[in-house]
Amino acid sequence: MDNNRLYRARYLSKVIGVTDVNEIAEQAGLSREQASKAIGNDKAEYTDIKADFEADTLTGDYSRKYDVPKPVTLRGDKLESTVERYFSLLTRGNITLDIVKSYLISDDVKDSQITSILKGLAERLKEYRAGDLNSFAEKLLQIEQLPVKWAIDRKTLSLVNIYPSPMLSNDGRLDGVKYSRERIDWRKGLPQELATAVYRADNPLYIDGHKLPTDPETWGEREYSILASKDRERGFFAELADYLGYTTEEFAIYVGRLNCHKRATARKESQEPVDFKKVALIVAEGMAEFKAKQHSTVTN
């Protein structure tokens, strides 16, 4: 761990007067958690650094420097196992990305690699949570589509239909299934992300008979292959963007990814070796068909 970063965080707070922990963390090259502990008054956290800083405060000399550890670059299996371990902890809610940053900084991982790892984890986590949210939205819609039941109206002693609907807590958690004589508008008041997921699940996107997720952030090889399967008419992507709730400018990133997919596919196809047996078979079939036609012509 580079103690110079901790010392600088304390200097920024106690001498310069910076109060925003996020700004201190950014300027000192720390996580928010580390910066908060560094500027705090708990002497059990970073004990030696705080003792040094207290001594320097008495003299007014803050030029102290610590040895800078050699930056570490994670590679191969070490990098893969580290990333997978942190991703597993993140998906279980045991840690946050800021905590991951704390661990990497403490292990003296190179700053540029820390940035790369955190970016990759954030993207994977977003996809994971989006998939989890989409599954939950599908589950809510499945509850709504359960068979209607019958109940006896106590006043008229007649049979009446009762309709299913999911029972949701204020934070959007599923509490159970409720049957009532009138359909309940359970979509009202949903958390925004869940409301969006429900809308997308309830309004599927079909392209050439293929169902695509309505969240383009989840698109991968399959989705881009479907979109690239034929030439699209002018204005197709503008209409698609509008259908999905994006402006043309916002949707441009996905069109760009599609173009990258097309180029990569073209390069791959151009590099594939020629299957001469397959070519010979096609030629033989063509010759047989040609001779058959010639024979038919002569016979007639």
C-alpha positions, -999 to +999 in steps of 0.1 A: +000+000+000+013+034-010+012+053+023+018+086+005-018+084-007-032+082+028-010+110+040-021+132+011-058+125+019-053+136+054-034+167+042-061+176+018-087+174+046-068+189+076-047+215+059-062+224+026-097+221+039-113+199+013-146+185+027-159+163-002-147+127+005-151+118-032-128+147-042-103+137-016-104+101-028-099+111-064-070+135-057-052+111-034-058+080-056-078+061-031-112+045-028-139+064-010-137+039+019-099+044+022-102+082+020-129+082+047-108+062+070-077+082+063-093+115+072-113+102+101-103+106+138-103+069+146-066+062+155-071+025+150-074+031+113-040+037+096-024+043+130+012+050+119+002+075+092-020+094+116+008+095+142+032+108+116+008+134+104+001+145+140+039+149+146+043+169+113+014+192+123+033+203+154+063+213+132+042+226+102+063+205+079+043+182+056+071+172+032+073+136+046+076+109+019+072+072+022+087+045+000+065+038-030+059+001-036+064-013-070+032-014-090+018-049-095+003-061-128-021-091-126-018-115-155-031-148-167-048-171-141-040-147-113-060-119-130-088-142-140-092-157-105-091-123-089-118-109-112-140-139-108-137-139-070-147-102-068-176-107-093-189-135-072-188-114-040-204-085-059-234-105-072-240-118-037-240-083-023-211-090+001-190-061-012-192-030-034-171-018-063-156+008-040-145-020-017-130-039-047-111-007-054-098-006-018-085-042-021-068-036-054-051-004-042-040-021-010-024-049-032-005-022-051-022-031-084-013-007-112-037+022-114-045+017-151-053-020-145-075-011-115-095+012-138-098-015-164-108-042-138-134-019-122-149-009-156-152-046-166-168-056-133-192-027-135-203-037-170-207-074-160-226-064-129-250-042-149-257-071-173-262-095-144-286-072-126-305-064-158-309-101-165-320-107-129-345-078-131-358-090-165-364-125-150-383-109-121-404-089-146-412-121-165-423-137-133-447-109-124-463-111-158-466-149-155-485-144-122-509-120-139-515-146-166-524-174-141-559-190-147-588-170-134-605-187-104-641-187-093-655-176-059-690-174-044-705-140-040-719-142-004-746-116-012-760-132-044-747-167-039-735-166-075-701-175-089-678-147-098-644-145-114-614-135-093-583-124-111-546-130-100-521-102-095-487-101-078-485-085-044-456-061-042-439-043-013-431-006-015-396-014-026-408-037-054-403-071-037-428-099-044-449-107-013-472-132-029-502-136-052-536-119-046-569-128-062-596-102-064-629-095-082-614-065-100-580-065-117-554-047-096-531-022-113-500-036-097-478-018-122-486+016-107-458+029-084-432+004-093-395+014-089-384+030-122-359+002-132-385-025-125-413-006-143-390-004-173-382-041-172-419-050-169-428-028-198-401-044-220-411-079-210-448-070-217-439-055-251-414-079-268-394-069-298-395-092-328-371-088-358-377-111-387-396-135-365-369-136-338-376-123-303-350-098-291-345-083-256-358-048-255-327-037-236-299-033-262-273-034-234-280-071-232-275-077-269-247-101-279-237-123-308-272-137-314-289-103-315-264-086-337-263-117-361-301-113-365-299-076-372-270-082-397-287-110-414-300-088-442-298-052-455-321-029-436-343-002-452-333+034-447-347+046-414-350+011-399-327+019-370-343+053-364-376+035-360-361+008-338-345+035-316-378+052-312-396+020-304-371+012-277-373+047-262-339+060-275-331+091-296-312+084-328-281+099-312-284+076-281-289+045-302-259+053-324-237+033-300-256+001-307-256+007-345-218+011-341-216-022-323-236-038-351-212-024-377-182-038-357-200-072-356-204-070-394-167-062-399-156-089-376-178-115-393-165-105-427-129-108-415-137-142-400-153-155-432-125-143-454-100-161-432-118-194-431-101-222-451-118-234-482-135-268-479-124-283-512-144-315-506-175-294-502-166-274-533-161-306-553-194-320-542-212-288-552-195-289-586-203-326-591-240-319-583-240-290-607-225-311-635-250-339-629-279-315-631-264-300-663-260-334-680-295-344-669-309-313-686-288-320-718-300-356-719-336-344-715-332-319-743-317-346-767-345-371-758-372-346-766 
